[in-house]
Amino acid sequence: MKKFFKFLGSAALVCGTIAGGIFAYKKFFAADPFDDDLDDDLDDDLEEAEASERGYVSLSPVEDTAEEAENEEEKAAEEETAEE
């Protein structure tokens, strides 16, 4: 039984050493596959766009409500003429 545990301990030691070596290689020596410079690719798109191509959206809610009120008045007038 003593020889079996000695063999089992030696096998565990060898497996641990191999696993540690693989971990150290991946941690310190292997290239990181997620270390791509994606930022460089995205910066090129921003440089190509000119200021004249940009579109801006007005964020004023007053204009929107005024347009909606006009549309509602027109719909109400159309409904009244349709009812007659």
Summary of the structure (lengths in Angstrom):
residues: 84
radius of gyration: 35.9
end to end distance: 105.8
largest distance: 106.7
contacts: 126
relative contact order: 0.04
helix: 77%
strand: 0%
